[in-house]
Amino acid sequence: MKDQKLQKTNVYRLLDQAGAVYTQHYYGDTEAVSGTEVAEALHEDPDRVFKTLVTAGRSGEHYVFMIPVAEELDLRKAASAAGEKSVGMIKARELLPLTGYIHGGCSPIGMKKQFATFVDETALLYDTVFFSAGKIGYQVEMSVSDLEAVIPLKYADLTEERR
């Protein structure tokens, strides 16, 4: 569907309002479901394509973590980065009411409330990274420094060690 590719998501609108430099990507004509399938559909290195994960800390605060799609979030490292004793993934049914996004289309930009956002430090290795544009089938490509101009970010080692 050609006009699907021309749709502006709320994330794109917010980036436009902020004067951010970014590139839109559409992969909705594929069967891509997982993050690694999205990276494959975009013909990109999975280390440059980031997923957005939402957690709850023991304190009750929520945190957002962006990590490469082929990696797993290390909950101990995430808790340490957030200054919490522990964090856990929120349940899928809590995502939409909390963030305004559905599973598979969650973006760190434009959530109902801006939560503390942490990006895996590997993002700094790349000129640009990819992440959800807030709707399944849509991705944003931009530098983390440009992203940091839109939302406050903290960098940390967040992923489980590769075996």
OpenMM code with the backbone's topology and positions (N, CA, C; nanometers):
from openmm import Vec3, app, unit

residues = "MET LYS ASP GLN LYS LEU GLN LYS THR ASN VAL TYR ARG LEU LEU ASP GLN ALA GLY ALA VAL TYR THR GLN HIS TYR TYR GLY ASP THR GLU ALA VAL SER GLY THR GLU VAL ALA GLU ALA LEU HIS GLU ASP PRO ASP ARG VAL PHE LYS THR LEU VAL THR ALA GLY ARG SER GLY GLU HIS TYR VAL PHE MET ILE PRO VAL ALA GLU GLU LEU ASP LEU ARG LYS ALA ALA SER ALA ALA GLY GLU LYS SER VAL GLY MET ILE LYS ALA ARG GLU LEU LEU PRO LEU THR GLY TYR ILE HIS GLY GLY CYS SER PRO ILE GLY MET LYS LYS GLN PHE ALA THR PHE VAL ASP GLU THR ALA LEU LEU TYR ASP THR VAL PHE PHE SER ALA GLY LYS ILE GLY TYR GLN VAL GLU MET SER VAL SER ASP LEU GLU ALA VAL ILE PRO LEU LYS TYR ALA ASP LEU THR GLU GLU ARG ARG".split()
positions = [
    Vec3(0.0852, -0.1183, 0.0000),
    Vec3(0.0000, 0.0000, 0.0000),
    Vec3(0.0889, 0.1233, 0.0000),
    Vec3(0.0873, 0.1936, -0.1080),
    Vec3(0.1753, 0.3086, -0.1207),
    Vec3(0.1460, 0.4185, -0.0207),
    Vec3(0.0173, 0.4507, 0.0042),
    Vec3(-0.0078, 0.5630, 0.0939),
    Vec3(0.0293, 0.5303, 0.2374),
    Vec3(0.0402, 0.4009, 0.2735),
    Vec3(0.0883, 0.3637, 0.4066),
    Vec3(0.2278, 0.4210, 0.4282),
    Vec3(0.3115, 0.4150, 0.3265),
    Vec3(0.4491, 0.4608, 0.3391),
    Vec3(0.4556, 0.6111, 0.3656),
    Vec3(0.3543, 0.6836, 0.3264),
    Vec3(0.3542, 0.8284, 0.3404),
    Vec3(0.2962, 0.8749, 0.4734),
    Vec3(0.2395, 0.7815, 0.5517),
    Vec3(0.1790, 0.8203, 0.6789),
    Vec3(0.2831, 0.8775, 0.7740),
    Vec3(0.2422, 0.9799, 0.8467),
    Vec3(0.3269, 1.0372, 0.9516),
    Vec3(0.2767, 0.9833, 1.0846),
    Vec3(0.3633, 0.9178, 1.1592),
    Vec3(0.3258, 0.8738, 1.2932),
    Vec3(0.3419, 0.9925, 1.3876),
    Vec3(0.2899, 0.9789, 1.5088),
    Vec3(0.3079, 1.0853, 1.6080),
    Vec3(0.4554, 1.1086, 1.6381),
    Vec3(0.5345, 1.0022, 1.6338),
    Vec3(0.6780, 1.0166, 1.6577),
    Vec3(0.7395, 1.1074, 1.5510),
    Vec3(0.7065, 1.0840, 1.4247),
    Vec3(0.7593, 1.1698, 1.3175),
    Vec3(0.7146, 1.3149, 1.3380),
    Vec3(0.5903, 1.3346, 1.3795),
    Vec3(0.5398, 1.4714, 1.4031),
    Vec3(0.6177, 1.5392, 1.5157),
    Vec3(0.6418, 1.4642, 1.6244),
    Vec3(0.7165, 1.5207, 1.7374),
    Vec3(0.8606, 1.5532, 1.6972),
    Vec3(0.9200, 1.4671, 1.6163),
    Vec3(1.0562, 1.4946, 1.5688),
    Vec3(1.0585, 1.6174, 1.4787),
    Vec3(0.9567, 1.6318, 1.3939),
    Vec3(0.9468, 1.7505, 1.3083),
    Vec3(0.9342, 1.8770, 1.3933),
    Vec3(0.8480, 1.8714, 1.4963),
    Vec3(0.8289, 1.9873, 1.5847),
    Vec3(0.9592, 2.0255, 1.6548),
    Vec3(1.0408, 1.9242, 1.6877),
    Vec3(1.1676, 1.9490, 1.7565),
    Vec3(1.2783, 1.9907, 1.6590),
    Vec3(1.2501, 1.9861, 1.5294),
    Vec3(1.3506, 2.0205, 1.4299),
    Vec3(1.4613, 1.9160, 1.4203),
    Vec3(1.4287, 1.7933, 1.4569),
    Vec3(1.5286, 1.6860, 1.4586),
    Vec3(1.5581, 1.6356, 1.3180),
    Vec3(1.6794, 1.5877, 1.3001),
    Vec3(1.7217, 1.5269, 1.1736),
    Vec3(1.7004, 1.3765, 1.1873),
    Vec3(1.6208, 1.3194, 1.0976),
    Vec3(1.5928, 1.1764, 1.1026),
    Vec3(1.5531, 1.1271, 0.9644),
    Vec3(1.5504, 0.9957, 0.9497),
    Vec3(1.5055, 0.9331, 0.8266),
    Vec3(1.3936, 0.8349, 0.8608),
    Vec3(1.2876, 0.8389, 0.7831),
    Vec3(1.1756, 0.7459, 0.7999),
    Vec3(1.2056, 0.6166, 0.7251),
    Vec3(1.1652, 0.5051, 0.7843),
    Vec3(1.1756, 0.3754, 0.7175),
    Vec3(1.0442, 0.3014, 0.7361),
    Vec3(1.0006, 0.2375, 0.6302),
    Vec3(0.8765, 0.1596, 0.6324),
    Vec3(0.9076, 0.0164, 0.5922),
    Vec3(0.8668, -0.0788, 0.6753),
    Vec3(0.8890, -0.2194, 0.6432),
    Vec3(0.7588, -0.2986, 0.6492),
    Vec3(0.6462, -0.2299, 0.6488),
    Vec3(0.5152, -0.2915, 0.6685),
    Vec3(0.4705, -0.3877, 0.5607),
    Vec3(0.5378, -0.3906, 0.4473),
    Vec3(0.4996, -0.4835, 0.3412),
    Vec3(0.5599, -0.6219, 0.3627),
    Vec3(0.6224, -0.6442, 0.4794),
    Vec3(0.6862, -0.7727, 0.5089),
    Vec3(0.6097, -0.8431, 0.6201),
    Vec3(0.6519, -0.9642, 0.6489),
    Vec3(0.5947, -1.0413, 0.7591),
    Vec3(0.6774, -1.0253, 0.8861),
    Vec3(0.7657, -0.9286, 0.8915),
    Vec3(0.8560, -0.9110, 1.0054),
    Vec3(0.7784, -0.8909, 1.1346),
    Vec3(0.8130, -0.9706, 1.2348),
    Vec3(0.7480, -0.9600, 1.3653),
    Vec3(0.8527, -0.9306, 1.4729),
    Vec3(0.9549, -1.0144, 1.4803),
    Vec3(1.0579, -0.9953, 1.5829),
    Vec3(1.1519, -0.8821, 1.5425),
    Vec3(1.2267, -0.8339, 1.6402),
    Vec3(1.3226, -0.7281, 1.6124),
    Vec3(1.4276, -0.7674, 1.5108),
    Vec3(1.4747, -0.8931, 1.5180),
    Vec3(1.5754, -0.9368, 1.4209),
    Vec3(1.5150, -0.9463, 1.2813),
    Vec3(1.3873, -0.9827, 1.2728),
    Vec3(1.3198, -0.9850, 1.1421),
    Vec3(1.3027, -0.8434, 1.0880),
    Vec3(1.2772, -0.7479, 1.1764),
    Vec3(1.2674, -0.6076, 1.1349),
    Vec3(1.4023, -0.5615, 1.0800),
    Vec3(1.5109, -0.5938, 1.1505),
    Vec3(1.6446, -0.5567, 1.1032),
    Vec3(1.6708, -0.6176, 0.9659),
    Vec3(1.6313, -0.7427, 0.9483),
    Vec3(1.6498, -0.8101, 0.8197),
    Vec3(1.5668, -0.7415, 0.7107),
    Vec3(1.4417, -0.7056, 0.7427),
    Vec3(1.3551, -0.6381, 0.6455),
    Vec3(1.4128, -0.5029, 0.6040),
    Vec3(1.4823, -0.4379, 0.6971),
    Vec3(1.5443, -0.3077, 0.6693),
    Vec3(1.6826, -0.3235, 0.6057),
    Vec3(1.7312, -0.4473, 0.5953),
    Vec3(1.8662, -0.4758, 0.5447),
    Vec3(1.9706, -0.4055, 0.6294),
    Vec3(1.9515, -0.4130, 0.7610),
    Vec3(2.0424, -0.3461, 0.8542),
    Vec3(2.1013, -0.4448, 0.9539),
    Vec3(2.2149, -0.4080, 1.0092),
    Vec3(2.2814, -0.4846, 1.1128),
    Vec3(2.1926, -0.4823, 1.2379),
    Vec3(2.1579, -0.5985, 1.2940),
    Vec3(2.0733, -0.6013, 1.4143),
    Vec3(2.1333, -0.5247, 1.5325),
    Vec3(2.2643, -0.5021, 1.5310),
    Vec3(2.3271, -0.4250, 1.6389),
    Vec3(2.2926, -0.2763, 1.6302),
    Vec3(2.2448, -0.2303, 1.5139),
    Vec3(2.2070, -0.0889, 1.4941),
    Vec3(2.0575, -0.0671, 1.5094),
    Vec3(1.9800, -0.1751, 1.5182),
    Vec3(1.8345, -0.1648, 1.5303),
    Vec3(1.7987, -0.1930, 1.6762),
    Vec3(1.7351, -0.0969, 1.7405),
    Vec3(1.7098, -0.1044, 1.8840),
    Vec3(1.5621, -0.1285, 1.9148),
    Vec3(1.5403, -0.2084, 2.0194),
    Vec3(1.4039, -0.2283, 2.0684),
    Vec3(1.3869, -0.1442, 2.1942),
    Vec3(1.2633, -0.1062, 2.2201),
    Vec3(1.2299, -0.0220, 2.3343),
    Vec3(1.1555, -0.1073, 2.4360),
    Vec3(1.2116, -0.1201, 2.5546),
    Vec3(1.1542, -0.2034, 2.6603),
    Vec3(1.1144, -0.1164, 2.7786),
    Vec3(1.0008, -0.1476, 2.8390),
    Vec3(0.9520, -0.0697, 2.9530),
    Vec3(0.9501, -0.1595, 3.0765),
    Vec3(1.0058, -0.1071, 3.1838),
    Vec3(1.0163, -0.1834, 3.3085),
    Vec3(0.9562, -0.1044, 3.4237),
    Vec3(0.9380, -0.1750, 3.5342),
    Vec3(0.8969, -0.1113, 3.6596),
    Vec3(1.0015, -0.1453, 3.7640),
    Vec3(1.0429, -0.0454, 3.8390),
    Vec3(1.1397, -0.0660, 3.9458),
    Vec3(1.0689, -0.1037, 4.0754),
    Vec3(1.1451, -0.1535, 4.1693),
    Vec3(1.0888, -0.1894, 4.3005),
    Vec3(1.0195, -0.0687, 4.3638),
    Vec3(1.0695, 0.0521, 4.3344),
    Vec3(1.0127, 0.1755, 4.3902),
    Vec3(0.8757, 0.2094, 4.3306),
    Vec3(0.8409, 0.1430, 4.2186),
    Vec3(0.7162, 0.1743, 4.1490),
    Vec3(0.7362, 0.2658, 4.0292),
    Vec3(0.8574, 0.3213, 4.0165),
    Vec3(0.8883, 0.4058, 3.9009),
    Vec3(0.9041, 0.3190, 3.7768),
    Vec3(0.8757, 0.3792, 3.6611),
    Vec3(0.8934, 0.3084, 3.5342),
    Vec3(1.0165, 0.3617, 3.4625),
    Vec3(1.0812, 0.2715, 3.3865),
    Vec3(1.2026, 0.3049, 3.3136),
    Vec3(1.1944, 0.2466, 3.1735),
    Vec3(1.2573, 0.3168, 3.0797),
    Vec3(1.2615, 0.2727, 2.9408),
    Vec3(1.4066, 0.2370, 2.9080),
    Vec3(1.4233, 0.1220, 2.8417),
    Vec3(1.5555, 0.0763, 2.8020),
    Vec3(1.5550, 0.0469, 2.6530),
    Vec3(1.6549, 0.0989, 2.5827),
    Vec3(1.6720, 0.0729, 2.4396),
    Vec3(1.7968, -0.0121, 2.4222),
    Vec3(1.7765, -0.1314, 2.3635),
    Vec3(1.8882, -0.2230, 2.3436),
    Vec3(1.8804, -0.2811, 2.2023),
    Vec3(1.9926, -0.3311, 2.1499),
    Vec3(1.9889, -0.3931, 2.0173),
    Vec3(1.8882, -0.5092, 2.0141),
    Vec3(1.8202, -0.5244, 1.9006),
    Vec3(1.7094, -0.6201, 1.8899),
    Vec3(1.7497, -0.7651, 1.9131),
    Vec3(1.8732, -0.8015, 1.8858),
    Vec3(1.9151, -0.9410, 1.9029),
    Vec3(1.9629, -0.9702, 2.0451),
    Vec3(1.9644, -0.8698, 2.1298),
    Vec3(2.0150, -0.8842, 2.2671),
    Vec3(1.9007, -0.8972, 2.3675),
    Vec3(1.9386, -0.9386, 2.4889),
    Vec3(1.8440, -0.9478, 2.6006),
    Vec3(1.8836, -0.8449, 2.7058),
    Vec3(1.7836, -0.7822, 2.7660),
    Vec3(1.8092, -0.6861, 2.8725),
    Vec3(1.8558, -0.7606, 2.9967),
    Vec3(1.9686, -0.7190, 3.0527),
    Vec3(2.0173, -0.7731, 3.1787),
    Vec3(1.9495, -0.6913, 3.2890),
    Vec3(1.8566, -0.7530, 3.3594),
    Vec3(1.7764, -0.6801, 3.4580),
    Vec3(1.8604, -0.6262, 3.5736),
    Vec3(1.9678, -0.6942, 3.6081),
    Vec3(2.0557, -0.6433, 3.7152),
    Vec3(2.1270, -0.5168, 3.6697),
    Vec3(2.1783, -0.5197, 3.5466),
    Vec3(2.2456, -0.4005, 3.4927),
    Vec3(2.1461, -0.2856, 3.4770),
    Vec3(2.0254, -0.3190, 3.4345),
    Vec3(1.9221, -0.2161, 3.4169),
    Vec3(1.8878, -0.1524, 3.5513),
    Vec3(1.8712, -0.2354, 3.6544),
    Vec3(1.8398, -0.1831, 3.7880),
    Vec3(1.9526, -0.0937, 3.8381),
    Vec3(2.0746, -0.1374, 3.8172),
    Vec3(2.1894, -0.0582, 3.8604),
    Vec3(2.1920, 0.0772, 3.7886),
    Vec3(2.1680, 0.0766, 3.6579),
    Vec3(2.1673, 0.2017, 3.5807),
    Vec3(2.0588, 0.2969, 3.6305),
    Vec3(1.9450, 0.2398, 3.6703),
    Vec3(1.8323, 0.3212, 3.7148),
    Vec3(1.8402, 0.3565, 3.8636),
    Vec3(1.9382, 0.3010, 3.9341),
    Vec3(1.9502, 0.3282, 4.0772),
    Vec3(1.8421, 0.2577, 4.1587),
    Vec3(1.7971, 0.1438, 4.1094),
    Vec3(1.6931, 0.0648, 4.1757),
    Vec3(1.7541, -0.0632, 4.2321),
    Vec3(1.6865, -0.1215, 4.3323),
    Vec3(1.7298, -0.2524, 4.3829),
    Vec3(1.7005, -0.3600, 4.2798),
    Vec3(1.5873, -0.3451, 4.2090),
    Vec3(1.5522, -0.4399, 4.1035),
    Vec3(1.4529, -0.3741, 4.0086),
    Vec3(1.4500, -0.4248, 3.8861),
    Vec3(1.3494, -0.3853, 3.7880),
    Vec3(1.2967, -0.5117, 3.7227),
    Vec3(1.1742, -0.5034, 3.6723),
    Vec3(1.1147, -0.6153, 3.6001),
    Vec3(1.0366, -0.5627, 3.4821),
    Vec3(1.0260, -0.6451, 3.3812),
    Vec3(0.9484, -0.6073, 3.2623),
    Vec3(0.8015, -0.5890, 3.3023),
    Vec3(0.7367, -0.4880, 3.2449),
    Vec3(0.5935, -0.4735, 3.2706),
    Vec3(0.5190, -0.5762, 3.1857),
    Vec3(0.3991, -0.6069, 3.2260),
    Vec3(0.3177, -0.7021, 3.1499),
    Vec3(0.2701, -0.6356, 3.0205),
    Vec3(0.2542, -0.7149, 2.9152),
    Vec3(0.2147, -0.6631, 2.7834),
    Vec3(0.0844, -0.5839, 2.7926),
    Vec3(-0.0081, -0.6284, 2.8752),
    Vec3(-0.1377, -0.5591, 2.8853),
    Vec3(-0.1259, -0.4217, 2.9532),
    Vec3(-0.0152, -0.3968, 3.0226),
    Vec3(0.0069, -0.2678, 3.0892),
    Vec3(0.0689, -0.1652, 2.9944),
    Vec3(0.1251, -0.2116, 2.8836),
    Vec3(0.2011, -0.1236, 2.7953),
    Vec3(0.1162, -0.0120, 2.7339),
    Vec3(0.0049, -0.0473, 2.6723),
    Vec3(-0.0790, 0.0540, 2.6063),
    Vec3(-0.1313, 0.1596, 2.7037),
    Vec3(-0.1924, 0.1208, 2.8178),
    Vec3(-0.2403, 0.2251, 2.9086),
    Vec3(-0.1294, 0.3132, 2.9661),
    Vec3(-0.0101, 0.2546, 2.9847),
    Vec3(0.1007, 0.3285, 3.0448),
    Vec3(0.1692, 0.4208, 2.9448),
    Vec3(0.1928, 0.3704, 2.8227),
    Vec3(0.2750, 0.4441, 2.7259),
    Vec3(0.1968, 0.5020, 2.6087),
    Vec3(0.0820, 0.4404, 2.5762),
    Vec3(0.0094, 0.4785, 2.4561),
    Vec3(0.0531, 0.3978, 2.3353),
    Vec3(0.1445, 0.3043, 2.3545),
    Vec3(0.1962, 0.2211, 2.2464),
    Vec3(0.1631, 0.0740, 2.2693),
    Vec3(0.1574, -0.0009, 2.1579),
    Vec3(0.1360, -0.1446, 2.1667),
    Vec3(0.2692, -0.2181, 2.1535),
    Vec3(0.2689, -0.3436, 2.1955),
    Vec3(0.3882, -0.4275, 2.1827),
    Vec3(0.4275, -0.4370, 2.0348),
    Vec3(0.5542, -0.4114, 2.0060),
    Vec3(0.6022, -0.4142, 1.8680),
    Vec3(0.6021, -0.2774, 1.8027),
    Vec3(0.5414, -0.1790, 1.8683),
    Vec3(0.5368, -0.0443, 1.8132),
    Vec3(0.5685, 0.0600, 1.9184),
    Vec3(0.6430, 0.0207, 2.0201),
    Vec3(0.6741, 0.1105, 2.1318),
    Vec3(0.7980, 0.1933, 2.0993),
    Vec3(0.7840, 0.3235, 2.1088),
    Vec3(0.8938, 0.4166, 2.0817),
    Vec3(0.9292, 0.4916, 2.2097),
    Vec3(1.0560, 0.5288, 2.2265),
    Vec3(1.0913, 0.6104, 2.3433),
    Vec3(1.0401, 0.7539, 2.3318),
    Vec3(0.9966, 0.7919, 2.2135),
    Vec3(0.9469, 0.9282, 2.1893),
    Vec3(0.7941, 0.9266, 2.1895),
    Vec3(0.7341, 1.0208, 2.2620),
    Vec3(0.5896, 1.0378, 2.2554),
    Vec3(0.5082, 0.9509, 2.3483),
    Vec3(0.5697, 0.8935, 2.4502),
    Vec3(0.4925, 0.8171, 2.5473),
    Vec3(0.4026, 0.9126, 2.6237),
    Vec3(0.2970, 0.8590, 2.6851),
    Vec3(0.2044, 0.9423, 2.7604),
    Vec3(0.2778, 1.0239, 2.8663),
    Vec3(0.3827, 0.9655, 2.9235),
    Vec3(0.4662, 1.0336, 3.0227),
    Vec3(0.6104, 1.0040, 2.9847),
    Vec3(0.6984, 1.1010, 3.0005),
    Vec3(0.8396, 1.0780, 2.9691),
    Vec3(0.9059, 1.0101, 3.0882),
    Vec3(0.9446, 0.8862, 3.0692),
    Vec3(1.0140, 0.8106, 3.1727),
    Vec3(1.1644, 0.8227, 3.1518),
    Vec3(1.2397, 0.7984, 3.2592),
    Vec3(1.3855, 0.7946, 3.2459),
    Vec3(1.4197, 0.6916, 3.1393),
    Vec3(1.5023, 0.7313, 3.0426),
    Vec3(1.5329, 0.6461, 2.9280),
    Vec3(1.6826, 0.6185, 2.9227),
    Vec3(1.7149, 0.4899, 2.9118),
    Vec3(1.8527, 0.4429, 2.9079),
    Vec3(1.8772, 0.3734, 2.7749),
    Vec3(1.9918, 0.4012, 2.7146),
    Vec3(2.0280, 0.3423, 2.5862),
    Vec3(2.1546, 0.2599, 2.6068),
    Vec3(2.1560, 0.1396, 2.5500),
    Vec3(2.2764, 0.0592, 2.5592),
    Vec3(2.3919, 0.1362, 2.4968),
    Vec3(2.5034, 0.1353, 2.5661),
    Vec3(2.6189, 0.2158, 2.5243),
    Vec3(2.6713, 0.1795, 2.3858),
    Vec3(2.6363, 0.0632, 2.3329),
    Vec3(2.6807, 0.0266, 2.1977),
    Vec3(2.6233, 0.1196, 2.0918),
    Vec3(2.5142, 0.1892, 2.1234),
    Vec3(2.4557, 0.2842, 2.0275),
    Vec3(2.5563, 0.3920, 1.9887),
    Vec3(2.6480, 0.4215, 2.0797),
    Vec3(2.7472, 0.5261, 2.0542),
    Vec3(2.8505, 0.4848, 1.9482),
    Vec3(2.8524, 0.3574, 1.9132),
    Vec3(2.9456, 0.3086, 1.8116),
    Vec3(2.9013, 0.3425, 1.6690),
    Vec3(2.7754, 0.3837, 1.6530),
    Vec3(2.7177, 0.4023, 1.5201),
    Vec3(2.6827, 0.5490, 1.4955),
    Vec3(2.6946, 0.5902, 1.3693),
    Vec3(2.6529, 0.7257, 1.3321),
    Vec3(2.5034, 0.7424, 1.3537),
    Vec3(2.4259, 0.6392, 1.3179),
    Vec3(2.2808, 0.6415, 1.3375),
    Vec3(2.2349, 0.5046, 1.3875),
    Vec3(2.1210, 0.5048, 1.4562),
    Vec3(2.0561, 0.3818, 1.4997),
    Vec3(1.9103, 0.3871, 1.4564),
    Vec3(1.8460, 0.2721, 1.4588),
    Vec3(1.7054, 0.2595, 1.4223),
    Vec3(1.6248, 0.2247, 1.5470),
    Vec3(1.5012, 0.2748, 1.5534),
    Vec3(1.4098, 0.2364, 1.6608),
    Vec3(1.2673, 0.2621, 1.6135),
    Vec3(1.1714, 0.2111, 1.6870),
    Vec3(1.0320, 0.2197, 1.6449),
    Vec3(0.9842, 0.3636, 1.6331),
    Vec3(0.9053, 0.3869, 1.5297),
    Vec3(0.8427, 0.5181, 1.5102),
    Vec3(0.7022, 0.5202, 1.5708),
    Vec3(0.6744, 0.4258, 1.6597),
    Vec3(0.5479, 0.4287, 1.7326),
    Vec3(0.4346, 0.3517, 1.6693),
    Vec3(0.4644, 0.2817, 1.5618),
    Vec3(0.3626, 0.2040, 1.4923),
    Vec3(0.4324, 0.0883, 1.4227),
    Vec3(0.3744, -0.0303, 1.4314),
    Vec3(0.4341, -0.1455, 1.3658),
    Vec3(0.4472, -0.1159, 1.2166),
    Vec3(0.5647, -0.1440, 1.1625),
    Vec3(0.5917, -0.1191, 1.0210),
    Vec3(0.6707, 0.0077, 0.9955),
    Vec3(0.6918, 0.0874, 1.0997),
    Vec3(0.7608, 0.2158, 1.0842),
    Vec3(0.8797, 0.2244, 1.1789),
    Vec3(0.9925, 0.2710, 1.1264),
    Vec3(1.1139, 0.2889, 1.2057),
    Vec3(1.1707, 0.4281, 1.1810),
    Vec3(1.2429, 0.4765, 1.2799),
    Vec3(1.3156, 0.6030, 1.2716),
    Vec3(1.4635, 0.5686, 1.2681),
    Vec3(1.5374, 0.6388, 1.1855),
    Vec3(1.6836, 0.6296, 1.1871),
    Vec3(1.7368, 0.7678, 1.2211),
    Vec3(1.8183, 0.7749, 1.3248),
    Vec3(1.8784, 0.9027, 1.3626),
    Vec3(1.9987, 0.8787, 1.4536),
    Vec3(2.0783, 0.9813, 1.4712),
    Vec3(2.1924, 0.9700, 1.5617),
    Vec3(2.1414, 0.9773, 1.7050),
    Vec3(2.2153, 0.9144, 1.7963),
    Vec3(2.1721, 0.9205, 1.9362),
    Vec3(2.1886, 1.0621, 1.9909),
    Vec3(2.2816, 1.1383, 1.9370),
    Vec3(2.2939, 1.2772, 1.9840),
    Vec3(2.1714, 1.3583, 1.9427),
    Vec3(2.1176, 1.3332, 1.8219),
    Vec3(1.9941, 1.4019, 1.7819),
    Vec3(1.8755, 1.3528, 1.8653),
    Vec3(1.8734, 1.2240, 1.8971),
    Vec3(1.7669, 1.1710, 1.9839),
    Vec3(1.7756, 1.2344, 2.1218),
    Vec3(1.8979, 1.2503, 2.1715),
    Vec3(1.9192, 1.3085, 2.3042),
    Vec3(1.8743, 1.4550, 2.3102),
    Vec3(1.8706, 1.5219, 2.1959),
    Vec3(1.8210, 1.6597, 2.1912),
    Vec3(1.6682, 1.6629, 2.2042),
    Vec3(1.6025, 1.5485, 2.1793),
    Vec3(1.4559, 1.5404, 2.1862),
    Vec3(1.4096, 1.4867, 2.3216),
    Vec3(1.4766, 1.3827, 2.3719),
    Vec3(1.4444, 1.3262, 2.5029),
    Vec3(1.5738, 1.3046, 2.5806),
    Vec3(1.5692, 1.3215, 2.7125),
    Vec3(1.6908, 1.2989, 2.7917),
    Vec3(1.7280, 1.1503, 2.7905),
    Vec3(1.8558, 1.1217, 2.7671),
    Vec3(1.9047, 0.9842, 2.7620),
    Vec3(2.0207, 0.9654, 2.8589),
    Vec3(2.0338, 0.8424, 2.9055),
    Vec3(2.1515, 0.8011, 2.9818),
    Vec3(2.2038, 0.6765, 2.9132),
    Vec3(2.3360, 0.6610, 2.9112),
    Vec3(2.3988, 0.5470, 2.8454),
    Vec3(2.4528, 0.4512, 2.9500),
    Vec3(2.4387, 0.3211, 2.9232),
    Vec3(2.4896, 0.2198, 3.0154),
    Vec3(2.5053, 0.0873, 2.9419),
    Vec3(2.5831, -0.0008, 3.0015),
    Vec3(2.5929, -0.1388, 2.9540),
    Vec3(2.4674, -0.2083, 3.0062),
    Vec3(2.3782, -0.2483, 2.9164),
    Vec3(2.2469, -0.2983, 2.9571),
    Vec3(2.2173, -0.4418, 2.9161),
    Vec3(2.3026, -0.5019, 2.8367),
    Vec3(2.2671, -0.6328, 2.7818),
    Vec3(2.3397, -0.7466, 2.8519),
    Vec3(2.2789, -0.8647, 2.8403),
    Vec3(2.3404, -0.9852, 2.8957),
    Vec3(2.4667, -1.0146, 2.8170),
    Vec3(2.5624, -1.0748, 2.8841),
    Vec3(2.6865, -1.1120, 2.8170),
    Vec3(2.6582, -1.2178, 2.7129),
    Vec3(2.7171, -1.2023, 2.5957),
    Vec3(2.7032, -1.3050, 2.4914),
    Vec3(2.7862, -1.4256, 2.5295),
    Vec3(2.7324, -1.5417, 2.5076),
    Vec3(2.8041, -1.6657, 2.5438),
    Vec3(2.8826, -1.7183, 2.4274),
] * unit.nanometer
topology = app.Topology()
chain = topology.addChain("A")
for resn in residues:
    res = topology.addResidue(resn, chain)
    for name in ("N", "CA", "C"):
        topology.addAtom(name, app.Element.getBySymbol(name[0]), res)
